[in-house]
Amino acid sequence: MAYQLKQLPEDFVVTELPAVETSPQGRYSYFWLTKRGRNTLDAVKELARRLGVKEKDIGFAGSKDKQAVTKQVISVAGVKKERVEQVDIPNVSVDFLGYGNKPISLGDLEGNHFEITIRNIEDETIEKTSLVENYFDEQRFSKHNVLIGRNLVKKDFAQATSLIDDFKVKRYLEEKPKDYVGALKKLPLRLLRMYVNAYQSYLWNKTVAEYLNKKGKVLKIVPYSEGDFIFVTDAERFQDLKIPLLGFGKSDFEKDVQEIINTILKEEQLAHSDFVIKQIPELSLEGELRNVFVAVKEMRIGRKTNDELNLGKKKVKISFTLGKGSYATMVVKRMVG
């Protein structure tokens, strides 16, 4: 596809719809964290360093794109709001929202609102959609995330550490060359979980793509770094379908889903019980159901205008709202043809 996303961070604006309730006082301070061209983990790491607190003392509901302008709520423990407001970090701003007695954790949001500029278009059609395949997109995977996650699940900790480019890990292994678990524990738990989640997400994408290819009417096939996304014309048929994210614990599923899962487990030389990671118990993942399709709400499509970054081409601005855990880039992949 010729179209381009995220040529500028301002082309992809994300505003979190928080689920947090504020009060006049509380143990935690809540702030709007607005960032440009930085990912959430890096911004939180820098904020924690400037405040002299541990990264785990700063909570957030979801990781937001780097190549974007994003606004999300964070919680900070043990620091006065005035001190947080005074922190000066390039391309990051922090604005006080209120207090509360609960830290913000992953998933503590209603969803996200997106304003996206699609550039470098000419004859492409932009079709409205009210349902989208709920695949995990490239942002989830990065270069080695799936491979590192696979090695963690399969307990090949030596191979996992060899793929992780981190100074603390390398320094620890210089002192204790065989203590791979100890080296991994030098990393933030959030980061280690991200690797395991990436592998789990890859397996889910593969299951869904094979199911829709088998049962649906294929609209188009879009390749990505870990395989193919299958989009279908008969989305309404599957709008109530849920397919499991693989983990420990097993349930019975629809025959066609179970057959695909069994085949993938065999290909991966994997068992459900492998998702129990006793060496680092916090990384153990239980299986859970995920919607194959999600609703796209408040969809608006602007008119095509001249694209100042791609001469002779057009651009169009779209906006919509998605529930938590769903990827706006999948909406664009479905809409633009």
Buried (B, 14 or more C-beta within 10 A) or exposed (E): EEBBBBBBBEBBBBBBBBBBEBEEEBEBBBBBBBBBBBBBBEBBBBBBEBBEBEBEBBBBBBBBBBBBBBBBBBBBBEBEBEEBEEBEBEEBBBEBBBBBEBBBEBEBBBBBBBBBBBBBBEEBEBEEBEBBBBBBBEBBBEEBBBBBBBBBBBBEBBBBBBEBEBEEBEEBBEEEEEBBBBBBBBBBBBBBBBBBBBBBBBBBBBBBBBBBBEBBEEBBEBEBEBEBBBBBEEBEEBEEBBBBBBBBBBEEBEEEBBBBBEEBBEEBEBEBEBBBBEEBEEBBBEBEEBBBBBBBEEBEBBEBEEBEEBEEBBBBBBBBBBBBBBBBBBBBBBBBE
